[in-house]
Amino acid sequence: MPHQVWYTSYGSNMHLDRLAFYIAGGRPSGAARTYPGCRDKRAPAASVPVELEGALYFATESPVWTGGRAFYDPEASGRVFARAHLVTAEQFSDIAAQEMYREPGVDLDLREALSEGRAKLGDGRYETLICPGTVDGVPVLTFTAPWGMNDVEWVKPSAPYVRYLSTGLLEAGPWNEAIIAAYVAACPGAAGHWSAREIVDLIRG
């Protein structure tokens, strides 16, 4: 098992302030949930922007954000803007547990995901691990739903969620406001509900 992995977020955890609650614990402003945090509360050793093959879409209802959640479909055509955080495998396990509404503290068995590129740990919305490749020889790992983009009803994401996701992308570096706003506005669930102009306004706060 690797000691370190690139935990790759395509949702609100692209934003380092938001991710800090999953690592250190606490309750983010505007959120309806308090996070226990990781056993190891050190910040990521590095964070880099990445693009994944596949598509981003919004579905189901988040009790934290009161709107659609971001999901990644690696089988769909397109590109997903994401941010990879260099964390320990233990930290990745604890972050994943909190996304799965489980208690952190148990190391995940990552072998199937690393060898096969995919591992289904359960039926829950973030209980499928995906390994789309490596960065600098270190595995890239993310989690998503077991279903595909066209298997579920798309749901409009809330303004706070769109703002965190978008400002996380801006914080990552390579994409400007216009590119980010056009990208998010085109994702299923957001498309037809959020315009690029509205998303730029959210980014600017």
C-alpha positions as CSV (number, residue, x, y, z in Angstrom):
1,M,0.0,0.0,0.0
2,P,1.3,3.5,-0.8
3,H,2.1,5.8,2.1
4,Q,0.8,8.8,0.2
5,V,-1.9,9.3,-2.4
6,W,-3.4,12.3,-4.3
7,Y,-6.9,12.7,-2.8
8,T,-8.6,14.3,-5.8
9,S,-11.6,16.4,-5.3
10,Y,-14.0,17.7,-8.0
11,G,-16.5,19.3,-5.5
12,S,-16.3,21.7,-2.6
13,N,-13.1,20.0,-1.1
14,M,-11.1,21.6,-3.9
15,H,-11.2,24.7,-1.6
16,L,-8.5,24.3,1.0
17,D,-10.6,26.1,3.7
18,R,-13.4,23.6,3.2
19,L,-11.0,20.6,3.1
20,A,-9.5,21.8,6.4
21,F,-12.7,20.8,8.2
22,Y,-12.4,17.2,6.9
23,I,-8.8,17.1,8.1
24,A,-8.8,19.1,11.3
25,G,-12.5,18.8,12.2
26,G,-15.2,21.4,12.9
27,R,-18.2,23.0,11.3
28,P,-17.9,25.1,8.2
29,S,-19.8,28.4,7.9
30,G,-23.1,27.7,6.1
31,A,-22.9,24.0,6.5
32,A,-25.4,21.8,8.6
33,R,-22.8,19.3,9.7
34,T,-19.8,19.1,12.1
35,Y,-16.9,17.0,10.9
36,P,-14.8,14.8,13.3
37,G,-11.7,15.3,11.1
38,C,-8.8,12.9,10.4
39,R,-6.6,11.1,12.9
40,D,-3.6,12.9,11.3
41,K,-4.6,16.6,11.2
42,R,-1.7,17.9,9.1
43,A,-2.6,19.9,6.0
44,P,-1.9,18.4,2.6
45,A,1.8,18.3,1.6
46,A,0.8,19.8,-1.8
47,S,-2.2,20.6,-3.9
48,V,-2.1,20.6,-7.7
49,P,-4.8,21.2,-10.4
50,V,-5.6,18.1,-12.5
51,E,-8.0,17.3,-15.4
52,L,-9.7,14.0,-15.4
53,E,-11.4,12.2,-18.3
54,G,-15.1,12.0,-17.7
55,A,-17.9,14.3,-16.7
56,L,-19.1,16.2,-13.6
57,Y,-22.8,16.3,-12.8
58,F,-25.1,17.2,-9.8
59,A,-27.6,14.8,-8.3
60,T,-29.3,13.6,-5.1
61,E,-30.0,16.1,-2.3
62,S,-27.2,17.1,0.1
63,P,-28.3,17.6,3.7
64,V,-25.2,19.8,4.2
65,W,-25.8,22.1,1.2
66,T,-29.5,21.6,0.5
67,G,-29.1,21.0,-3.2
68,G,-27.5,18.7,-5.7
69,R,-24.1,17.1,-4.9
70,A,-21.2,16.9,-7.4
71,F,-20.5,13.4,-8.8
72,Y,-17.9,12.2,-11.2
73,D,-18.7,9.8,-14.0
74,P,-15.3,8.4,-15.4
75,E,-17.2,6.6,-18.2
76,A,-18.8,9.7,-19.7
77,S,-17.1,11.8,-22.4
78,G,-15.6,15.1,-21.4
79,R,-13.1,16.7,-19.0
80,V,-13.5,17.3,-15.3
81,F,-11.6,20.1,-13.6
82,A,-10.3,18.9,-10.2
83,R,-7.7,19.5,-7.5
84,A,-5.4,16.8,-6.1
85,H,-4.2,17.0,-2.5
86,L,-1.2,15.1,-1.4
87,V,-2.2,13.3,1.8
88,T,-1.4,10.0,3.6
89,A,-3.3,6.9,2.8
90,E,-4.6,7.1,6.3
91,Q,-5.9,10.6,5.8
92,F,-7.5,9.6,2.5
93,S,-9.3,6.8,4.4
94,D,-10.6,9.3,7.0
95,I,-11.7,11.9,4.5
96,A,-13.5,9.2,2.5
97,A,-15.2,7.8,5.7
98,Q,-16.6,11.3,6.4
99,E,-17.9,11.6,2.9
100,M,-19.5,8.2,3.3
101,Y,-21.1,9.3,6.6
102,R,-19.0,6.7,8.5
103,E,-16.8,7.3,11.5
104,P,-13.1,7.9,10.5
105,G,-10.4,5.7,12.1
106,V,-10.3,2.6,9.8
107,D,-7.8,2.3,7.0
108,L,-9.4,1.5,3.7
109,D,-8.1,-1.4,1.6
110,L,-7.1,0.4,-1.6
111,R,-5.6,-2.6,-3.4
112,E,-8.5,-3.2,-5.8
113,A,-8.9,0.5,-6.7
114,L,-5.1,0.8,-7.3
115,S,-4.9,-2.4,-9.4
116,E,-8.3,-2.3,-11.2
117,G,-8.9,1.5,-11.3
118,R,-12.2,1.0,-9.5
119,A,-13.5,-0.5,-6.3
120,K,-17.1,-0.5,-5.0
121,L,-17.0,-0.4,-1.2
122,G,-20.8,0.0,-0.8
123,D,-24.0,1.2,-2.4
124,G,-23.7,4.8,-1.0
125,R,-23.2,7.9,-3.1
126,Y,-19.5,8.2,-2.4
127,E,-18.6,4.6,-1.8
128,T,-17.0,3.8,-5.1
129,L,-13.3,4.5,-5.3
130,I,-11.7,5.5,-8.7
131,C,-8.0,5.6,-9.5
132,P,-7.7,7.4,-12.8
133,G,-3.8,7.4,-12.9
134,T,-0.8,8.8,-11.1
135,V,0.9,12.2,-10.6
136,D,4.6,12.1,-10.2
137,G,4.3,8.3,-9.6
138,V,1.8,8.7,-6.7
139,P,-1.7,7.3,-7.2
140,V,-4.6,9.6,-7.9
141,L,-7.7,8.5,-5.9
142,T,-11.2,9.9,-5.7
143,F,-14.6,8.6,-4.9
144,T,-18.0,8.8,-6.6
145,A,-21.4,7.1,-6.9
146,P,-21.7,3.5,-8.2
147,W,-24.2,4.7,-10.8
148,G,-23.6,6.6,-14.1
149,M,-24.5,10.2,-15.0
150,N,-27.6,9.2,-17.0
151,D,-28.9,6.7,-14.4
152,V,-30.2,9.3,-11.9
153,E,-32.2,12.5,-11.9
154,W,-30.0,15.7,-12.0
155,V,-30.5,18.2,-9.2
156,K,-29.7,21.9,-9.1
157,P,-26.8,22.6,-6.7
158,S,-27.2,25.4,-4.1
159,A,-25.5,28.8,-4.4
160,P,-23.1,28.2,-1.4
161,Y,-22.1,24.8,-3.0
162,V,-21.5,26.3,-6.4
163,R,-19.5,29.1,-4.8
164,Y,-17.2,26.8,-2.9
165,L,-16.7,24.5,-5.8
166,S,-16.0,27.4,-8.2
167,T,-13.7,29.4,-5.8
168,G,-11.8,26.1,-5.1
169,L,-11.1,25.8,-8.9
170,L,-10.0,29.4,-9.0
171,E,-7.7,28.8,-6.0
172,A,-6.2,25.9,-7.8
173,G,-4.6,28.2,-10.3
174,P,-4.9,27.5,-14.0
175,W,-8.5,28.4,-14.7
176,N,-9.9,31.9,-14.7
177,E,-13.4,33.0,-13.6
178,A,-14.8,32.9,-17.1
179,I,-13.5,29.4,-17.9
180,I,-14.7,28.1,-14.5
181,A,-18.1,29.7,-14.8
182,A,-18.7,28.3,-18.3
183,Y,-17.5,24.8,-17.1
184,V,-19.8,24.7,-14.1
185,A,-22.8,26.2,-15.9
186,A,-22.6,23.4,-18.5
187,C,-22.6,20.5,-16.0
188,P,-25.8,18.5,-15.9
189,G,-27.8,19.6,-12.9
190,A,-26.4,23.2,-13.1
191,A,-27.2,23.6,-16.8
192,G,-30.3,25.6,-17.3
193,H,-30.4,26.6,-13.7
194,W,-27.1,28.6,-13.3
195,S,-25.8,30.9,-15.9
196,A,-22.1,31.6,-16.3
197,R,-22.8,35.2,-15.4
198,E,-24.5,34.2,-12.1
199,I,-21.6,31.9,-11.3
200,V,-19.1,34.7,-11.9
201,D,-21.1,36.8,-9.5
202,L,-20.9,34.0,-6.9
203,I,-17.2,33.7,-7.3
204,R,-16.7,37.4,-6.7
205,G,-18.9,37.1,-3.6
